[in-house]
Structures are given as structure tokens and as C-alpha cells.
Amino acid sequence: MSALTRCLIEEAAAIAASAQRLDAAQVEAALDQLEACADARAKLVITGVGKSGIVASKIAATFSSIGLMAHYLNPLDALHGDLGVVAPEDVALLLSNSGETQELLEILPHLKRRGTARIALVGRVDSTLARGCDVVLDGSVDREICPLNLAPTASTAVAMAIGDALAAVWMERRGISPQDFAINHPAGSLGKQLTLTAADLMVPVARLTPLLATTTLPEVIAHLTANDIGACWVAQPEASDRISAQITDCDLRRALQQQGTQNWSRLTGADLKSVDPITVDGDTLVITATEQMERNRRKAITMLPVTSPDQRMLGLLRLHDLVQAGLIAA
């Protein structure tokens, strides 16, 4: 076994041991405070010094990403004005392995005075910090995995794991859905799939001049190549803003293949068009539109007209746009 493997096993064992060491009643009390914080639309304020501060910042980022507003409070700045971000209905989570971190002990009376609920995540449940909090979570470890038993390693891993576990259970209790999660992750693939609509990614109709069923083949080709879109639409005879058919590069190739070259000069839009094309509403989520393309893959559908509920043409959603947005693989 390599030294690296041994260290990883020891750190994993420390996390497993912490799961057995935590007091169930204290964990439940912490979760109750987090739920009350969410119900009050308040903040979770997390603080720590040094490596504990880095862990605190990560836990705050995790909670913010899942829907509970969280803020990392630098304890040094807190004593010089930043305590102003803490409100009485907030919950404070204080991280310290020793439980005797002076900066946190100096913050405690000010949190008490405000009436802010306090959770201690500490390596010593009999510490001064623990005694000054409403709830105490035991994050102790038998030893650090560093050879000197000095560098915060196992202790920070345990603290972060407890923070992650609190966030995961809070998500379960609040019934956080993928849609809820996506709201705070709009740049990720999941966020885009669950928040972007067909109207957000479509080529707008201003770039798609409609043509008529009588449009000649050279004119159709000119439409298809305009702006590198590769598609055009045919308007209804009685309503110029409503779609009756579309013509894509695939339609053109199919028609030319089926017709002899002697007939090409006589081809019009009516010979090339796909009648009753599959369309999507502008407010359709792109993930749904993507599924429609996937279901019709055998028909070589790589673009969908985007319409209003009354079938007015709004634009065109292309497979190319979905790939560029990182929603599907090229």
C-alpha cells in the first residue's frame, strides 16, 4: 500500500468515525434551525479562521447553491463592521477545531445579543465555543493524517463532510427539485436544460424571410444559404406570419435525389417543402425540444420551427445551437 493510499484510507476512516460520534439530538436540532432559517427567508452565516475559514467558505457556497442563502463571514472583518450582515433571525455556524479560537469567542457575545441562533462545529465538545452555542456538532478526530499530527487534514475533511451532509439532508427535507437546483446554476448544462426555452436559443424570425410555394429552386437555395442558417419557412397563403411548411438542406437533398436532373429547373418550393412540420412553442424548455429531435432522429430532424400558441412563426431552433450551448454532445 502506498503512503498516499494509506492517508486516504485514514481520512475516510476519520469521516466514518465522525458519523458514529455525532449526537443525533444535536444533529436534529441543527437541521431544525436550518429549516427555520429557510422558512424565515433568513441567512446562514458561516465563520471560521484559517483552514476552518476555507471550509466555512465552501459550506456557505454549497448552501447558497441549493437555495438557502448563505454567507461566509470573515471573523476578523466581523469585529470591524461586518457583523452588520447578521440579523436576529439568521443562523450562525461557527467552525473551530480547538473550540478556543479567540476571534470566534469575541464574536459570540455579539451574536447572543442579537438573538442569532448559533451552531458550533468543533473538535472539542467541551470547549468554550461549544458552551456558548445552542447546538454543538462533534467534528473531532483521533489524529490528523499529517505525520506530525499538526496540519489540519483529517479535521478539515470531517468538518467539510459534516457540512456537506447537513446540506444534503436539508435538500431532502425541503424537497429541492432539479428545477430548483437549476435556478442557481444557470450556466451549467443542467441549469440550461431546465431554465432556457426554445425562444432563448432560436434563430429569430427576422433572419428567416418566408418564401412562397411558387418560389423557384434557385430562390430556395438562396434562402437556405442566407445567413448560414440552412433552412427557410413557407408562410400560409392566408396568413403571412404563420407557418405552413419548412424547407431544410435535408429536404433539398432528398428532393434532388428523387427528381431527375432534367426536372430540377422546374422544381419550386411546393416540391421541396415538408408539410405540417413538427413545431415547438417558444416557452418550451430546450430539454423538451431536444427530446423531440431525438425521438425523430430517423427523420433527420435537426431543427424545429418555434411558434406562438396560435402558430405564428417566431424563429428556428437548430441542433447546432443546442451543441453550441453545451446542452448536447457534438
C-alpha positions in Angstrom: 0.0 0.0 0.0 1.4 3.4 -1.0 1.7 6.2 1.6 -0.9 8.2 -0.4 -3.4 5.3 -0.3 -2.8 4.9 3.4 -3.5 8.6 4.0 -6.7 8.5 2.0 -7.9 5.4 3.9 -7.1 7.1 7.3 -9.0 10.3 6.2 -12.0 8.2 5.1 -11.9 6.4 8.4 -12.0 9.7 10.3 -15.1 10.7 8.4 -16.8 7.4 9.0 -15.9 7.6 12.7 -17.5 11.1 12.9 -20.7 9.7 11.6 -20.8 7.4 14.7 -19.7 10.1 17.1 -22.3 12.8 16.2 -25.1 13.2 18.7 -28.4 12.5 16.9 -30.3 15.1 19.0 -27.8 17.8 18.3 -27.9 17.0 14.5 -31.7 17.2 14.6 -31.6 20.5 16.4 -29.1 21.9 13.8 -31.4 20.8 10.9 -34.4 22.3 12.7 -32.5 25.6 12.9 -31.6 25.5 9.2 -35.3 24.8 8.3 -36.4 27.7 10.5 -33.8 29.9 8.8 -35.2 29.0 5.3 -38.8 29.5 6.5 -37.9 33.0 7.7 -36.1 33.7 4.4 -33.1 34.4 6.6 -29.4 33.7 6.1 -27.0 31.1 7.2 -23.8 32.9 8.3 -20.7 30.7 8.5 -17.4 31.7 10.0 -14.0 30.3 10.9 -10.4 31.2 10.9 -7.5 29.8 8.8 -8.2 26.4 7.3 -11.6 26.3 9.1 -12.4 29.6 7.4 -11.7 27.9 4.0 -14.0 25.1 4.9 -16.6 27.6 6.1 -16.5 29.4 2.8 -17.0 26.1 0.9 -20.0 25.2 3.1 -21.5 28.6 2.5 -21.1 28.2 -1.2 -22.8 24.8 -1.1 -25.8 26.0 0.8 -26.2 29.1 -1.4 -26.2 26.8 -4.5 -29.0 24.7 -3.2 -31.3 27.5 -2.3 -30.5 28.5 1.3 -29.0 32.0 1.3 -25.6 31.6 3.0 -22.7 34.0 3.7 -19.1 33.4 4.7 -18.2 35.9 7.4 -14.6 36.7 8.0 -14.3 36.8 11.8 -11.6 39.5 11.6 -13.7 41.8 9.5 -16.8 40.9 11.6 -15.3 42.7 14.6 -14.8 45.8 12.5 -18.2 46.3 11.0 -19.1 43.2 9.0 -21.3 42.0 11.9 -23.9 44.3 10.3 -24.8 41.5 7.9 -26.0 39.3 10.7 -29.7 39.6 11.6 -31.6 38.2 14.6 -33.4 35.6 12.5 -30.2 34.4 10.9 -28.4 31.2 11.9 -24.6 31.3 12.6 -22.4 28.2 12.1 -19.1 28.6 13.8 -16.2 26.3 12.8 -13.2 25.7 15.1 -11.2 22.5 15.7 -10.0 23.6 19.1 -13.2 25.4 20.0 -11.0 28.1 21.6 -10.3 30.3 18.5 -10.1 33.8 20.0 -11.7 35.7 17.1 -14.8 33.4 17.3 -15.0 33.8 21.0 -15.0 37.5 20.6 -17.9 37.3 18.1 -20.1 35.1 20.4 -21.4 37.8 22.8 -22.4 40.0 19.9 -24.4 37.1 18.3 -26.1 36.3 21.6 -27.0 40.0 22.0 -28.7 40.0 18.6 -30.6 36.8 19.4 -29.0 34.9 16.5 -29.1 31.1 16.7 -25.6 29.6 17.0 -24.3 26.2 15.9 -20.8 25.1 16.8 -18.9 22.6 14.6 -15.9 21.9 16.8 -13.3 19.3 17.5 -13.9 19.6 21.3 -17.5 19.5 22.5 -16.4 20.8 26.0 -14.7 23.9 24.6 -15.6 27.5 25.3 -17.1 27.9 21.8 -19.3 24.9 22.2 -20.6 26.1 25.6 -21.5 29.4 24.0 -23.7 27.9 21.2 -27.2 26.5 21.2 -26.2 23.4 19.2 -22.9 21.5 19.1 -21.8 19.2 16.3 -18.8 17.0 17.2 -16.2 17.2 14.5 -13.4 15.7 16.5 -10.8 13.3 15.1 -8.3 11.0 16.8 -5.4 12.5 14.9 -4.6 14.4 11.8 -3.2 12.3 8.9 -0.1 14.5 8.6 3.0 12.8 10.0 3.4 15.5 12.7 -0.3 15.3 13.7 -0.3 19.1 13.2 -1.5 20.2 9.8 -5.4 20.4 9.6 -6.2 17.4 7.4 -8.5 14.9 8.8 -10.2 17.5 10.9 -11.0 19.8 7.9 -12.1 16.8 5.9 -14.5 15.8 8.7 -15.8 19.4 9.0 -16.4 19.7 5.3 -18.1 16.3 5.2 -20.5 17.3 8.0 -21.3 20.5 6.2 -22.0 18.6 3.0 -24.2 16.1 4.9 -26.2 18.9 6.5 -26.7 20.4 3.1 -27.8 17.1 1.6 -30.3 16.3 4.3 -31.6 19.9 4.2 -32.3 19.4 0.5 -34.2 16.2 1.2 -36.3 17.9 3.8 -37.1 20.9 1.7 -37.9 18.8 -1.4 -35.4 20.6 -3.6 -36.0 19.5 -7.2 -33.7 19.5 -10.2 -35.6 22.6 -11.3 -34.9 24.4 -8.0 -31.3 23.4 -8.2 -31.0 24.7 -11.8 -32.2 28.2 -10.8 -28.9 28.8 -9.1 -26.9 27.0 -11.8 -27.9 28.7 -15.0 -24.5 28.4 -16.6 -24.3 24.6 -16.2 -25.7 22.0 -18.6 -28.4 21.1 -16.2 -29.3 24.7 -15.5 -29.5 25.5 -19.1 -31.7 22.5 -19.8 -34.1 23.3 -17.1 -34.3 27.1 -17.5 -33.6 28.0 -21.1 -36.5 27.9 -23.5 -36.7 27.4 -27.2 -37.2 31.2 -27.6 -33.9 31.8 -25.8 -31.8 29.8 -28.3 -33.7 30.1 -31.5 -32.6 32.0 -34.6 -35.1 34.9 -34.6 -37.7 35.1 -37.4 -36.1 38.4 -38.6 -33.4 36.3 -40.1 -35.8 33.9 -41.7 -37.6 35.5 -44.7 -40.6 33.4 -45.6 -41.0 32.1 -49.2 -43.9 31.0 -51.2 -44.9 27.6 -52.6 -44.2 29.0 -56.1 -40.6 30.1 -55.2 -38.1 28.7 -57.8 -35.3 26.3 -56.9 -32.5 29.0 -57.3 -34.5 31.3 -55.0 -35.0 28.4 -52.4 -31.2 27.8 -52.5 -30.6 31.5 -51.9 -32.9 31.4 -48.9 -31.2 28.3 -47.5 -27.7 29.8 -47.8 -28.7 33.2 -46.4 -27.0 33.9 -43.0 -25.7 30.3 -42.9 -29.0 29.1 -41.4 -29.7 26.2 -43.7 -33.5 26.4 -43.5 -36.4 28.6 -44.6 -40.1 28.5 -44.0 -43.2 28.7 -46.1 -46.0 31.0 -45.0 -49.7 30.2 -45.1 -51.4 31.7 -48.2 -53.9 33.5 -46.0 -51.6 34.4 -43.1 -48.1 35.6 -43.9 -46.9 35.3 -40.3 -48.0 31.7 -39.8 -46.0 28.7 -40.9 -47.5 26.0 -43.2 -44.2 24.2 -44.2 -40.5 24.4 -44.0 -37.6 23.6 -46.2 -34.2 22.4 -44.9 -31.0 21.4 -46.5 -32.1 17.8 -46.0 -35.4 18.4 -47.8 -33.4 19.9 -50.7 -31.1 17.0 -51.0 -33.9 14.5 -50.7 -35.9 16.2 -53.5 -32.9 16.5 -55.8 -32.2 12.8 -55.3 -35.7 11.8 -56.1 -36.1 14.0 -59.1 -34.1 13.5 -62.3 -31.7 16.3 -63.2 -33.9 17.1 -66.2 -36.6 18.2 -63.7 -34.5 20.4 -61.4 -35.2 23.6 -63.3 -38.9 23.1 -62.8 -38.8 22.5 -59.0 -40.5 25.0 -56.7 -40.9 25.4 -53.0 -44.0 23.3 -53.2 -41.9 20.3 -54.4 -39.3 20.7 -51.7 -41.2 21.6 -48.6 -42.0 19.4 -45.5 -45.7 19.9 -44.9 -47.0 20.1 -41.3 -43.6 20.4 -39.7 -43.1 19.5 -36.1 -43.0 22.7 -34.1 -42.4 23.8 -30.5 -43.8 26.7 -28.6 -41.4 29.5 -27.7 -41.8 28.7 -24.0 -40.9 25.0 -24.4 -37.8 24.1 -22.4 -34.9 23.3 -24.6 -34.6 19.8 -22.9 -38.1 19.0 -24.2 -37.2 20.3 -27.6 -34.1 18.2 -27.6 -36.1 15.1 -26.8 -38.4 15.9 -29.7 -35.4 15.9 -32.0 -34.1 12.7 -30.5 -37.5 11.0 -31.0 -37.5 12.0 -34.7 -33.8 11.3 -35.4 -34.7 8.8 -38.1 -36.5 11.6 -39.9 -33.2 13.6 -39.8 -34.9 16.4 -37.9 -32.1 18.8 -36.8 -34.1 21.9 -36.5 -37.6 22.8 -35.2 -39.7 25.9 -36.0 -40.5 27.8 -32.9 -44.1 29.2 -32.9 -46.5 31.1 -30.7 -49.6 29.2 -29.4 -51.5 30.5 -32.5 -48.8 29.1 -34.8 -47.2 32.5 -35.6 -43.6 31.9 -36.7 -41.1 33.1 -34.1 -37.8 31.5 -35.1 -35.9 28.3 -35.6 -34.2 26.1 -33.0 -31.3 24.2 -34.5 -29.4 21.2 -33.3 -26.3 23.4 -34.0 -27.5 25.9 -31.4 -28.0 23.2 -28.8 -24.5 21.9 -29.4 -23.0 25.4 -29.1 -24.8 25.9 -25.8 -23.3 22.8 -24.4 -26.6 21.1 -24.0 -25.8 18.0 -26.1 -22.6 16.4 -27.4 -21.5 17.3 -30.9 
